[in-house]
Amino acid sequence: MDDSKRKFINICLGGVAALAATAFAAVTYPLFRYYLVPPTDKNSGGKTSVPLNEIALGDAKFFEFNGVAAVLVRKQDGSLAALSAVCPHLGCIVQWEKDRQDFLCPCHAGYFTADGAVISGPPPRALAKIPYTLANGVVTIG
């Protein structure tokens, strides 16, 4: 086989590989977003308000804060924690594990306390804290 035919076949194979990679990305990205990113509300401004009665003891509410996933935790003792929901390891969105009362990063099994401190895994630091105030039964984040 001469060089021009070999070059033509290599170009065709490269095009098929590029097409396959594009199709794979088009299928996997929506699945990634669906399973790893929690649903958020549409508020992406500087402050977010959440009525305290919307969050049961031991539960968490995910929301968008300044364009980034965040979470408000109402711990079993009634205290609150407002945190970034973005894992500092690779930027995955953490998930609240209600039965364990901690956060799990599904990408590399990093665990965080309800206050955002690292328990185990590869995360290099704690989840970022977000300032909040509580007045008249409404938590204002930001």
VEXMARTOR-251388 format. One record per residue: x, y, z of N, C-alpha, C in turn. Coordinates in Angstrom, 1 decimal. Atoms other than C-alpha are relative to their C-alpha. Last residue first. Layout:
BEGIN
+--------+--------+--------+--------+--------+--------+--------+--------+--------+
!   n_px !   n_py !   n_pz !  ca_px !  ca_py !  ca_pz !   c_px !   c_py !   c_pz !
+--------+--------+--------+--------+--------+--------+--------+--------+--------+
!      X !      Y !      Z !      X !      Y !      Z !      X !      Y !      Z !
...
+--------+--------+--------+--------+--------+--------+--------+--------+--------+
END
This chain:
BEGIN
+--------+--------+--------+--------+--------+--------+--------+--------+--------+
!   n_px !   n_py !   n_pz !  ca_px !  ca_py !  ca_pz !   c_px !   c_py !   c_pz !
+--------+--------+--------+--------+--------+--------+--------+--------+--------+
!   -0.7 !   -1.0 !    0.8 !  -24.7 !   35.8 !   51.9 !    0.2 !    1.3 !    0.7 !
!   -1.4 !    0.4 !    0.3 !  -27.3 !   33.4 !   53.3 !    0.6 !    1.0 !   -0.9 !
!   -0.4 !   -0.7 !    1.2 !  -30.5 !   34.7 !   54.9 !    1.5 !   -0.3 !   -0.2 !
!   -1.5 !    0.0 !    0.1 !  -32.1 !   32.2 !   57.2 !    0.4 !    0.7 !   -1.3 !
!   -0.5 !    0.0 !    1.4 !  -35.7 !   33.0 !   58.0 !    1.5 !    0.1 !    0.0 !
!    0.2 !    1.3 !    0.6 !  -37.4 !   32.1 !   61.3 !    0.4 !    0.0 !   -1.5 !
!    1.4 !    0.2 !    0.2 !  -37.7 !   35.8 !   62.4 !   -0.3 !   -1.3 !   -0.7 !
!    0.9 !   -1.0 !   -0.6 !  -34.0 !   36.4 !   61.9 !   -1.4 !   -0.4 !   -0.3 !
!    1.3 !    0.6 !   -0.3 !  -31.1 !   33.9 !   61.2 !   -0.8 !    1.1 !    0.7 !
!    0.7 !   -0.6 !   -1.2 !  -28.0 !   35.3 !   59.5 !   -1.3 !   -0.7 !    0.2 !
!    1.5 !    0.0 !    0.0 !  -25.6 !   33.6 !   57.1 !   -0.5 !    0.7 !    1.3 !
!    0.6 !   -0.7 !   -1.1 !  -21.9 !   33.6 !   56.1 !   -1.6 !    0.0 !   -0.1 !
!    0.7 !   -1.2 !    0.5 !  -20.8 !   30.9 !   53.7 !   -0.7 !    0.7 !    1.1 !
!    1.1 !   -0.5 !   -0.8 !  -18.2 !   28.3 !   54.8 !   -0.6 !    1.3 !   -0.7 !
!    0.0 !   -1.4 !   -0.3 !  -15.9 !   26.7 !   52.2 !   -1.3 !    0.4 !    0.7 !
!    1.0 !   -0.7 !    0.8 !  -15.9 !   22.9 !   52.4 !    0.0 !    1.5 !    0.4 !
!    1.5 !    0.1 !   -0.4 !  -12.8 !   21.7 !   54.3 !   -0.8 !    0.7 !   -1.1 !
!    0.5 !   -0.9 !   -1.0 !   -9.3 !   21.2 !   52.8 !   -1.5 !   -0.1 !    0.1 !
!   -1.1 !   -0.6 !   -0.6 !   -7.2 !   18.9 !   50.6 !   -0.4 !    1.0 !    1.2 !
!    0.1 !   -1.5 !   -0.1 !  -10.0 !   16.6 !   49.7 !    1.1 !    0.6 !    0.8 !
!   -1.0 !   -0.9 !    0.5 !   -8.5 !   13.1 !   49.1 !   -0.2 !    1.5 !    0.1 !
!    0.0 !   -0.1 !    1.5 !  -10.5 !   10.9 !   51.4 !    1.1 !    1.0 !   -0.5 !
!   -0.9 !    0.9 !    0.7 !  -11.4 !   11.2 !   55.0 !   -0.1 !    0.2 !   -1.5 !
!   -0.1 !    1.2 !   -0.8 !  -13.2 !   13.3 !   57.6 !    1.0 !   -0.9 !   -0.6 !
!   -0.3 !    1.2 !    0.6 !  -12.7 !   16.8 !   56.1 !    0.1 !   -1.2 !    1.0 !
!   -1.4 !    0.4 !   -0.3 !  -14.5 !   19.6 !   57.9 !    0.2 !   -1.4 !   -0.7 !
!   -0.9 !   -0.1 !    1.2 !  -17.7 !   20.9 !   56.2 !    1.4 !   -0.4 !    0.2 !
!   -0.5 !   -1.4 !    0.0 !  -19.8 !   21.6 !   59.4 !    1.0 !    0.2 !   -1.2 !
!    1.1 !   -0.9 !    0.3 !  -22.0 !   18.5 !   58.7 !    0.5 !    1.5 !    0.0 !
!    1.0 !   -0.2 !   -1.1 !  -18.7 !   16.6 !   58.6 !   -1.1 !    0.9 !   -0.4 !
!    0.0 !   -1.2 !   -0.8 !  -17.0 !   15.8 !   55.3 !   -1.0 !    0.0 !    1.1 !
!    1.0 !   -0.3 !   -0.9 !  -16.2 !   12.6 !   53.4 !    0.2 !    1.3 !    0.8 !
!   -0.4 !   -0.8 !   -1.0 !  -14.2 !   12.1 !   50.2 !   -1.2 !    0.3 !    1.0 !
!    0.3 !    0.5 !   -1.3 !  -15.2 !    9.1 !   48.2 !    0.6 !    0.8 !    1.1 !
!   -1.1 !    0.8 !   -0.6 !  -13.4 !   10.0 !   45.0 !   -0.2 !   -0.3 !    1.5 !
!   -1.1 !    0.3 !    0.9 !  -16.1 !   11.3 !   42.7 !    1.1 !   -0.8 !    0.5 !
!    0.2 !    1.2 !    0.7 !  -19.2 !   10.9 !   44.9 !    1.2 !   -0.3 !   -1.0 !
!   -0.3 !   -0.4 !    1.4 !  -18.1 !   13.5 !   47.4 !    0.0 !   -1.3 !   -0.8 !
!   -0.8 !    0.9 !    0.8 !  -20.0 !   12.4 !   50.6 !    0.3 !    0.7 !   -1.4 !
!   -0.1 !   -0.1 !    1.4 !  -21.3 !   14.8 !   53.2 !    0.9 !   -1.0 !   -0.7 !
!   -1.3 !   -0.6 !    0.6 !  -22.2 !   14.0 !   56.7 !   -0.2 !    0.1 !   -1.5 !
!   -0.2 !   -1.4 !   -0.4 !  -25.2 !   13.2 !   59.0 !    1.4 !    0.5 !   -0.4 !
!   -1.3 !   -0.1 !   -0.6 !  -24.8 !    9.4 !   58.5 !    0.3 !    1.4 !    0.5 !
!   -0.1 !    1.0 !   -1.0 !  -28.5 !    8.7 !   57.8 !    1.4 !    0.1 !    0.7 !
!    0.8 !   -0.3 !   -1.1 !  -28.9 !   12.1 !   56.0 !    0.2 !   -1.1 !    1.1 !
!    0.5 !    1.3 !   -0.4 !  -26.1 !   11.6 !   53.6 !   -0.7 !    0.1 !    1.4 !
!    0.3 !    0.1 !   -1.4 !  -25.8 !   15.0 !   51.9 !   -0.5 !   -1.4 !    0.3 !
!    1.3 !    0.5 !   -0.2 !  -24.1 !   14.8 !   48.5 !   -0.2 !   -0.1 !    1.5 !
!    0.2 !    0.9 !   -1.1 !  -21.1 !   16.8 !   47.5 !   -1.4 !   -0.4 !    0.1 !
!    1.0 !   -0.5 !   -0.9 !  -20.8 !   18.4 !   44.0 !   -0.2 !   -1.1 !    1.1 !
!    1.3 !    0.8 !    0.1 !  -17.6 !   17.6 !   42.2 !   -1.0 !    0.6 !    1.1 !
!    1.1 !   -0.8 !    0.4 !  -14.9 !   20.4 !   42.0 !   -1.3 !   -0.8 !   -0.2 !
!    0.1 !   -0.1 !    1.4 !  -11.8 !   18.2 !   41.9 !   -1.3 !    0.7 !   -0.5 !
!   -1.0 !    0.9 !    0.6 !  -10.5 !   18.2 !   45.5 !   -0.1 !    0.2 !   -1.5 !
!   -1.3 !   -0.7 !    0.4 !  -12.2 !   21.3 !   46.9 !    1.0 !   -0.9 !   -0.6 !
!   -1.2 !    0.6 !   -0.6 !  -15.6 !   19.6 !   46.8 !    1.3 !    0.7 !   -0.4 !
!   -1.0 !    0.4 !    1.0 !  -18.3 !   22.1 !   45.7 !    1.2 !   -0.6 !    0.8 !
!    0.2 !    1.4 !    0.2 !  -21.3 !   22.2 !   48.0 !    1.0 !   -0.5 !   -1.0 !
!   -0.1 !    0.2 !    1.4 !  -20.2 !   25.6 !   49.4 !   -0.2 !   -1.5 !   -0.1 !
!   -1.3 !    0.5 !    0.6 !  -21.4 !   25.7 !   53.0 !   -0.1 !    0.0 !   -1.5 !
!    0.2 !   -0.3 !    1.5 !  -24.1 !   27.2 !   55.2 !    1.4 !   -0.2 !   -0.6 !
!   -1.2 !   -0.2 !    0.7 !  -24.2 !   25.5 !   58.6 !   -0.3 !    0.3 !   -1.4 !
!   -0.1 !   -0.1 !    1.4 !  -27.0 !   25.6 !   61.1 !    1.4 !    0.1 !   -0.5 !
!   -1.0 !   -1.0 !    0.5 !  -27.6 !   24.5 !   64.7 !    0.0 !   -0.1 !   -1.5 !
!    0.7 !   -1.3 !    0.4 !  -30.8 !   22.6 !   65.6 !    0.9 !    1.1 !   -0.6 !
!    0.2 !   -0.9 !   -1.2 !  -29.1 !   19.8 !   67.5 !   -0.6 !    1.3 !   -0.3 !
!    0.9 !    0.7 !   -1.0 !  -29.7 !   17.3 !   64.7 !   -0.2 !    0.9 !    1.2 !
!   -0.5 !    1.1 !   -0.7 !  -28.0 !   19.7 !   62.2 !   -1.0 !   -0.5 !    1.0 !
!    0.5 !   -0.2 !   -1.4 !  -29.8 !   22.0 !   59.9 !    0.3 !   -1.3 !    0.7 !
!    0.3 !    1.2 !   -0.8 !  -27.6 !   22.1 !   56.8 !   -0.6 !    0.4 !    1.4 !
!    0.3 !   -0.4 !   -1.3 !  -27.7 !   24.8 !   54.1 !   -0.4 !   -1.2 !    0.8 !
!    0.9 !    0.8 !   -0.8 !  -26.0 !   23.9 !   50.9 !   -0.2 !    0.6 !    1.4 !
!   -0.3 !   -0.2 !   -1.4 !  -24.2 !   25.6 !   48.0 !   -1.1 !   -0.8 !    0.8 !
!    0.8 !    0.8 !   -0.9 !  -23.8 !   25.1 !   44.3 !    0.4 !    0.2 !    1.4 !
!   -0.7 !    1.2 !   -0.4 !  -22.2 !   28.0 !   42.5 !   -0.9 !   -0.8 !    1.0 !
!   -0.3 !    0.8 !    1.1 !  -23.7 !   30.9 !   40.5 !    0.7 !   -1.3 !    0.3 !
!   -1.0 !   -0.7 !    0.9 !  -23.5 !   33.4 !   43.3 !    0.4 !   -0.9 !   -1.1 !
!   -0.4 !   -1.2 !   -0.7 !  -25.4 !   30.9 !   45.6 !    1.1 !    0.6 !   -0.9 !
!   -1.0 !   -0.7 !    0.7 !  -27.4 !   28.1 !   44.0 !    0.3 !    1.3 !    0.7 !
!    0.5 !   -1.2 !    0.8 !  -29.4 !   25.9 !   46.3 !    1.2 !    0.6 !   -0.7 !
!   -1.0 !   -0.4 !    1.0 !  -29.1 !   22.6 !   48.2 !   -0.7 !    1.2 !   -0.8 !
!    0.6 !   -0.6 !    1.1 !  -31.2 !   22.1 !   51.4 !    1.1 !    0.6 !   -1.0 !
!   -0.7 !   -1.0 !    0.7 !  -30.0 !   19.8 !   54.1 !   -0.8 !    0.5 !   -1.2 !
!    0.1 !    0.0 !    1.5 !  -31.6 !   17.6 !   56.7 !    0.8 !    1.1 !   -0.6 !
!   -0.8 !    1.0 !    0.6 !  -30.9 !   16.6 !   60.3 !    0.0 !   -0.1 !   -1.5 !
!   -1.2 !    0.3 !   -0.8 !  -33.7 !   18.6 !   61.7 !    0.7 !   -1.1 !   -0.7 !
!    0.2 !    0.8 !   -1.2 !  -36.2 !   19.4 !   58.9 !    1.4 !   -0.2 !    0.8 !
!   -1.1 !    0.9 !   -0.2 !  -35.5 !   22.3 !   56.5 !   -0.2 !   -0.8 !    1.3 !
!   -0.2 !    0.9 !    1.2 !  -38.4 !   24.2 !   55.1 !    1.0 !   -1.1 !    0.1 !
!    0.9 !    1.1 !   -0.1 !  -39.3 !   25.5 !   58.6 !    0.0 !   -0.9 !   -1.3 !
!   -0.5 !    1.1 !   -0.8 !  -36.2 !   27.6 !   58.6 !   -0.9 !   -1.2 !    0.0 !
!    0.7 !    0.1 !   -1.2 !  -37.5 !   29.8 !   55.7 !    0.5 !   -1.3 !    0.8 !
!    0.7 !    1.3 !   -0.2 !  -34.7 !   30.1 !   53.2 !   -0.7 !    0.0 !    1.3 !
!    0.8 !    0.2 !   -1.2 !  -33.4 !   33.4 !   51.9 !   -0.7 !   -1.3 !    0.0 !
!    1.1 !    1.0 !    0.2 !  -30.6 !   33.8 !   49.3 !   -0.7 !   -0.1 !    1.4 !
!    0.6 !    0.5 !   -1.3 !  -28.3 !   36.7 !   49.0 !   -1.1 !   -0.9 !   -0.4 !
!   -0.9 !   -0.1 !   -1.1 !  -25.8 !   37.8 !   46.2 !   -0.6 !   -0.5 !    1.4 !
!   -0.4 !   -1.3 !   -0.4 !  -27.9 !   36.6 !   43.3 !    0.9 !   -0.1 !    1.2 !
!   -1.5 !    0.0 !    0.1 !  -28.1 !   33.1 !   41.8 !    0.5 !    1.4 !    0.4 !
!   -0.7 !   -1.2 !   -0.6 !  -31.7 !   32.4 !   42.7 !    1.5 !   -0.2 !   -0.1 !
!   -0.5 !   -0.9 !    1.1 !  -33.1 !   29.8 !   40.2 !    0.7 !    1.2 !    0.6 !
!    1.0 !   -1.0 !    0.3 !  -33.4 !   26.9 !   42.7 !    0.6 !    1.0 !   -0.9 !
!   -0.2 !   -1.2 !   -0.7 !  -31.0 !   24.0 !   42.5 !   -1.2 !    0.9 !   -0.3 !
!    0.8 !   -1.1 !    0.5 !  -31.3 !   20.4 !   41.7 !    0.1 !    1.2 !    0.8 !
!    1.4 !    0.0 !   -0.6 !  -28.3 !   18.4 !   42.9 !   -0.9 !    1.1 !   -0.7 !
!    0.3 !   -1.4 !   -0.3 !  -25.3 !   17.9 !   40.5 !   -1.5 !    0.1 !    0.6 !
!   -1.0 !   -0.6 !   -1.0 !  -23.8 !   14.5 !   40.5 !   -0.3 !    1.4 !    0.4 !
!   -0.3 !    0.8 !   -1.1 !  -26.5 !   12.3 !   38.9 !    0.9 !    0.7 !    1.0 !
!    1.2 !    0.5 !   -0.6 !  -28.2 !   14.6 !   36.4 !    0.3 !   -0.7 !    1.4 !
!    0.8 !   -1.1 !   -0.6 !  -25.2 !   16.6 !   35.5 !   -1.1 !   -0.5 !    0.8 !
!   -0.8 !   -0.6 !   -1.1 !  -23.1 !   13.5 !   34.9 !   -0.7 !    1.1 !    0.7 !
!    0.1 !    0.9 !   -1.0 !  -25.9 !   11.9 !   32.8 !    0.8 !    0.5 !    1.2 !
!    1.3 !   -0.1 !   -0.7 !  -26.2 !   15.0 !   30.8 !   -0.1 !   -1.0 !    1.1 !
!    0.1 !   -1.3 !   -0.7 !  -22.4 !   15.0 !   30.1 !   -1.4 !    0.1 !    0.7 !
!   -0.4 !    0.1 !   -1.4 !  -22.3 !   11.2 !   29.3 !   -0.1 !    1.4 !    0.7 !
!    0.8 !    0.9 !   -0.7 !  -24.3 !   11.2 !   26.0 !    0.3 !    0.1 !    1.5 !
!    1.3 !   -0.5 !    0.1 !  -22.8 !   14.3 !   24.3 !   -1.0 !   -0.9 !    0.8 !
!    0.2 !   -1.2 !   -0.9 !  -19.4 !   13.3 !   25.5 !   -1.4 !    0.5 !    0.0 !
!   -0.1 !    0.5 !   -1.4 !  -19.7 !    9.8 !   23.9 !   -0.2 !    1.2 !    1.0 !
!    1.3 !    0.7 !   -0.4 !  -21.0 !   11.3 !   20.7 !    0.0 !   -0.5 !    1.4 !
!    1.0 !   -1.0 !   -0.1 !  -18.0 !   13.7 !   20.5 !   -1.4 !   -0.6 !    0.4 !
!   -0.2 !   -0.7 !   -1.3 !  -15.6 !   10.9 !   21.2 !   -1.0 !    1.1 !    0.2 !
!    0.3 !    0.9 !   -1.2 !  -17.1 !    8.7 !   18.5 !    0.2 !    0.7 !    1.3 !
!    1.5 !    0.0 !    0.0 !  -17.0 !   11.6 !   15.9 !   -0.4 !   -0.9 !    1.2 !
!    0.5 !   -1.3 !   -0.5 !  -13.3 !   12.2 !   16.8 !   -1.5 !    0.0 !    0.1 !
!   -0.3 !   -0.1 !   -1.4 !  -12.5 !    8.5 !   16.4 !   -0.5 !    1.3 !    0.6 !
!    0.9 !    1.0 !   -0.7 !  -14.3 !    8.3 !   13.0 !    0.2 !    0.1 !    1.5 !
!    1.3 !   -0.6 !    0.1 !  -12.4 !   11.4 !   11.8 !   -1.0 !   -0.8 !    0.8 !
!    0.0 !   -1.1 !   -1.0 !   -9.1 !    9.9 !   13.0 !   -1.3 !    0.7 !    0.0 !
!    0.0 !    0.5 !   -1.3 !   -9.9 !    6.7 !   11.1 !    0.0 !    1.0 !    1.1 !
!    1.3 !    0.5 !   -0.2 !  -10.6 !    8.6 !    7.9 !   -0.2 !   -0.6 !    1.4 !
!    0.9 !   -1.2 !   -0.1 !   -7.4 !   10.6 !    8.2 !   -1.4 !   -0.5 !    0.3 !
!   -0.2 !   -0.5 !   -1.3 !   -5.5 !    7.3 !    8.8 !   -0.8 !    1.3 !    0.3 !
!    0.6 !    0.9 !   -1.0 !   -7.1 !    5.7 !    5.8 !    0.2 !    0.6 !    1.4 !
!    1.5 !   -0.2 !    0.1 !   -6.2 !    8.7 !    3.6 !   -0.7 !   -0.9 !    1.0 !
!    0.3 !   -1.3 !   -0.6 !   -2.5 !    8.7 !    4.9 !   -1.6 !    0.2 !   -0.1 !
!   -0.2 !    0.1 !   -1.5 !   -2.2 !    5.0 !    4.2 !   -0.4 !    1.3 !    0.6 !
!    1.1 !    0.8 !   -0.5 !   -3.6 !    5.5 !    0.7 !    0.0 !   -0.2 !    1.5 !
!    1.2 !   -0.8 !    0.1 !   -1.2 !    8.3 !    0.0 !   -1.2 !   -0.8 !    0.4 !
!    0.1 !   -1.0 !   -1.1 !    1.8 !    6.4 !    1.4 !   -1.3 !    0.8 !   -0.1 !
!   -0.8 !   -1.2 !    0.0 !    1.4 !    3.4 !   -0.9 !   -0.3 !    1.0 !    1.1 !
!    0.9 !   -1.2 !    0.0 !    0.0 !    0.0 !    0.0 !    0.9 !    1.2 !    0.0 !
+--------+--------+--------+--------+--------+--------+--------+--------+--------+
END
